[in-house]
Amino acid sequence: VATAAAAAVAAKLLADRLRETSDEPLGLHPTQYRPVALQETVWVAEGVLLLVFRVPGGRALDLPAGKHVQLAFDDADGERVSRSYTPTESRIAGRFDLLVKVYPGGRMGEKLASLKPGDTVLARGPTGRLAYGPGKFTLGKAVTPCRHILMLAGGTGITPMAQIVKAVLQDAQRDRTKLLLLYASSRPEDVLLYHELCALATVHRGQFKLVFTVSKASEAWRARAKDPHSAAAHVEGRMSAALVRAHAPAFLGQRPFPEWAVAGYCGPPAFEECAKGVLESLGFASAGMVNLSAGEGPALALGVGALPLRSAQSRVEKPAGPTPPVFIAWEL
């Protein structure tokens, strides 16, 4: 047995050495595109494709939380088409996984849907200016501490949220940041990463609160909503301020607004417009927001300053104190 184990270790070391001395580059480059080959595709929901790509050199990407991978190809006219995506998996050696919504007429989505195993596209990464570390978001030299992250997601907008959730919970002994994720879908069968998110919520009940909401609930969905043992809430309805308030912690009602509260949203355009309005109504500000994506894909917007609150008599209450909330928008 010991001889077999030693032989296996030697074989792995030899394989690693051969990869390191081969002409194939290791991993991706942040500014230079490299070809990546498709390994597998699976349609996981209507119009949503899971793609598994091979990492050059066979190593794990280990993409930092908040970062993305940018894919590109040249169309028939020689025009470069590019789009950034947040991998749902980047820690397994030799592969990374993407969930992609394929829209009719969408050039990148239709290109990816046409690929067969062995076909290649160009990729570079990590991209994006935002990074998350234990209890803080970093944008260049600016650091925003956070003790609670409120996330609103719709459709494939779940991918950057899931990336943050996993980054926090995989380091839960050190990172005690509280997480609230509200994920909206049209139907139960449209919910992505359902079992993975439920498993995380089950293991980390005291740190991660998970709420699924669907516009058109099935009887099975309504039955799950009544399950007292479920770690996730299953509700029916669209994303709204009332839904968030029903599940959000008490700090949303505090004034001055706590500086350690961070909120974000990501999803299709109509969802993002709704989610932005919801966060604004809860006290997160969009004034002074600046788009920092530089046309490279997922956009980041930061805003400071709590919004005035209007009472039922339309009286304006000015938030006391200088501490502003932080408002982050992850755009597809």
Secondary structure, DSSP 8 states (H G I E B T S, - for coil): -HHHHHHHHHHHHHHHHHHHHSSS--S--SSS-EEEEEEEEEEEETTEEEEEEE-GGG------TT-EEEEEEE-TTS-EEEEEE--SB--STTEEEEEEE--TT-HHHHHHHH--TT-EEEEEEEE-SEEEETTEEEETTEEEE-SEEEEEEEGGGHHHHHHHHHHHHTTTTT---EEEEEEEESSGGG--SHHHHHHHHHHTTTTEEEEEEESS--HHHHHHHT-TT-SEEEEES---HHHHHHHS-GGGG-SS--TTEEEEEESSHHHHHHHHHHHHHTT---TT-EE--TTSSSB-EEE-S---EE-TT--EE---SS---EEEE-B-
